[in-house]
Amino acid sequence: MRIDDRVLDEIRQKSSIVDVISEYVDLKKKGSNYMGLCPFHSEKTPSFSVSESKQIFKCFGCSAGGDVITFIMKIEHLSFIEAVKFLAEKYNIELSEEKVDKKKLDKITRCYEANVLAAKFYMQNLKNNKMALEYLERREIGPEVITAYGLGFAEDSWNNLLNYMKSNGYNEEELVEYNLVSKSQNGKYFDRFRNRIMFPIIDLRRRVIAFGGRVMDDSMPKYLNSTDTVVFHKGRNLYNQNIVKNLDRSRIILVEGYMDVISLYKSGIKYSVASLGTALTPEQAELVKKFGKDVYICYDGDEAGIRATKRAIGILRSVGVNPKIIRLPEGLDPDEYLKKYGAFNFEVTLSEATNYFEYLIEDLKKNFDISTTDGMTGFLVESAKLVATIKNPIERDLEIDRLSKDYKVTRSAIINYINRNKQNYEDKRERNREYNLKNSRQTTKPVAKNIQNGFKKSKYQLMAYAAADENYIKIIKKYLNLEEYLEKNEVEVIKSLEEAYEKSAKDPLEDLKESGKITETSYRIIKEIEVSHEYPDKIIEELAKTIIKSKLQEDLKSNLSKLEKLDRNEPNYKEKLKELSEIIIDLNQKLKGEMKND
């Protein structure tokens, strides 16, 4: 889609840059320009200049600059097209667009409108429901916080929202598509959220895009979240993003759940965000990076929380963020900690946050008995490997210093080990990507052993991706017909992972192991596979191709073997011969098609 140049000129002419920026920054006239505190970095002395005559802005502190469209892109975290639309709406300028899919735009508009209508419905329900209000009161959530976050309540009814939305002109199928209503196997429609406190998810343009619902008792799942729709992509949004985007962005805390965010907010700590019922994604990490100069992770202190913290560290580092870790005692989550110890003690704990590398080293130490020579050697070898993944030479040197002083080993010993083994782990992420692509591209010859090894390996890699991120399951389904190319138990693993994500499980793979839906051996293999989060779409596509080819080759070999063993004297010989021949011809054609697609 392309915006007409004449429209861009009209937007620049009609929108006063001073008026627009004044809505975000307190500007004061200084000579021919206006000055204020920069909204894009933390400062005490104004260095942010706006020129009314030139219609541009410039910060002499962080070098941010541009015109009114650039400013809206940066401050609202919008794409160019979105920023243009934002200003066009503000100044009543009609957009002249090329290649507009009107049907899709209408669907998007209706989805936004449906979400707003549902949010107001839930908010009204909350006002009228004594039980839900008492629950929030027990959680020390008062009217101010309820209003700030637009909290609501979904009644314990199968069709209250459904009937309300239908009375406002929506049909059942579109409500299913918008994730407000579900459809049973026998074709009945019912409210997706029932008997839950409702948390609207709001985007950077203050639009309701989805919902999360929490039960008020111990029933499961505790949280139920919207899945992706035409306006909502779970892995690209954060809870509380609409509030933190307007703060000074000096720091931001990454927490696990809605209640953690709200507990921090009512304690005066407004700069926290939560991923939406899924593990942190690279897209969410990029958002976190924009929202805060200093990034803190404050996940639950239990085992699942520790695993999630280590994963989040890896994702954040991949986008250039070195986070600090807030370590809460007694396995508490932020909500529980604030109730027990209060906001002041949380601020103290935050000020004592651990450097991400120190956190990983401490976690690594748990695996070794460092009172023994073998244990200490093993620990230092693994620590050196961790140091080698640090790309910044100054940071790497400082961490070598820390290891040397803390564990009484010479700097030269650590450096020598790293240099000797450099080729084994230098630029680890890139090598992992190449490794995954290489393995997923392997074309195995029709020899049973080769097929089995490559086939099994690729399937385990695929399941590792499914266990790593909910969004990867969608990519898997895009490239692979699960029932056709995977074994029944493998299909069940992926479907069970999908169900675990739906229930907002902290560690879906762990859930499968505990419920007996995956064998201990398969669990260990999948857990040990390192998933690369760079180019996942391409890697999964290549894995799918390998699996399809391997399955076709395996089936071809099996049917050729049956053909060889076919006895001319057995009953129905001709029918069996014809059937096997047709199967073999079909498999050969499919295999040739796959080879051509390589």
HELIX and SHEET records of a PDB file:
HELIX    1   1 ASP A    5  LYS A   14  1                                  10    
HELIX    2   2 ILE A   17  SER A   22  1                                   6    
HELIX    3   3 VAL A   68  GLU A   76  1                                   9    
HELIX    4   4 PHE A   80  LYS A   90  1                                  11    
HELIX    5   5 LYS A  102  LYS A  127  1                                  26    
HELIX    6   6 LYS A  130  ARG A  138  1                                   9    
HELIX    7   7 PRO A  143  TYR A  149  1                                   7    
HELIX    8   8 ASN A  160  SER A  167  1                                   8    
HELIX    9   9 GLU A  172  GLU A  177  1                                   6    
HELIX   10  10 LYS A  234  ARG A  236  5                                   3    
HELIX   11  11 GLN A  241  VAL A  244  1                                   4    
HELIX   12  12 TYR A  258  LYS A  266  1                                   9    
HELIX   13  13 PRO A  282  PHE A  291  1                                  10    
HELIX   14  14 GLU A  303  SER A  318  1                                  16    
HELIX   15  15 PRO A  329  GLY A  331  5                                   3    
HELIX   16  16 PRO A  334  SER A  351  1                                  18    
HELIX   17  17 TYR A  356  LYS A  365  1                                  10    
HELIX   18  18 THR A  373  ALA A  388  1                                  16    
HELIX   19  19 PRO A  393  ASP A  406  1                                  14    
HELIX   20  20 ARG A  411  ARG A  420  1                                  10    
HELIX   21  21 LYS A  422  TYR A  425  1                                   4    
HELIX   22  22 LYS A  428  ARG A  441  1                                  14    
HELIX   23  23 ALA A  448  ALA A  468  1                                  21    
HELIX   24  24 GLU A  470  TYR A  479  1                                  10    
HELIX   25  25 LEU A  482  TYR A  485  1                                   4    
HELIX   26  26 LYS A  488  GLU A  502  1                                  15    
HELIX   27  27 PRO A  508  GLU A  514  1                                   7    
HELIX   28  28 GLU A  520  GLU A  528  1                                   9    
HELIX   29  29 PRO A  536  LYS A  565  1                                  30    
HELIX   30  30 TYR A  573  ASN A  597  1                                  25    
SHEET    1   A 2 ARG A   2  ILE A   3  0                                        
SHEET    2   A 2 GLU A  97  GLU A  98 -1                                        
SHEET    1   B 5 LYS A  28  LYS A  30  0                                        
SHEET    2   B 5 ASN A  33  GLY A  36 -1                                        
SHEET    3   B 5 PHE A  48  SER A  51 -1                                        
SHEET    4   B 5 ILE A  56  CYS A  59 -1                                        
SHEET    5   B 5 GLY A  65  GLY A  66 -1                                        
SHEET    1   C 4 GLY A 152  ALA A 154  0                                        
SHEET    2   C 4 ARG A 196  ILE A 202 -1                                        
SHEET    3   C 4 VAL A 208  ARG A 214 -1                                        
SHEET    4   C 4 TYR A 223  ASN A 225 -1                                        
SHEET    1   D 2 VAL A 181  LYS A 183  0                                        
SHEET    2   D 2 TYR A 189  ASP A 191 -1                                        
SHEET    1   E 5 SER A 272  ALA A 274  0                                        
SHEET    2   E 5 ARG A 251  VAL A 255  1                                        
SHEET    3   E 5 ASP A 294  ILE A 297  1                                        
SHEET    4   E 5 LYS A 324  ILE A 325  1                                        
SHEET    5   E 5 THR A 354  ASN A 355 -1                                        
END                                                                             
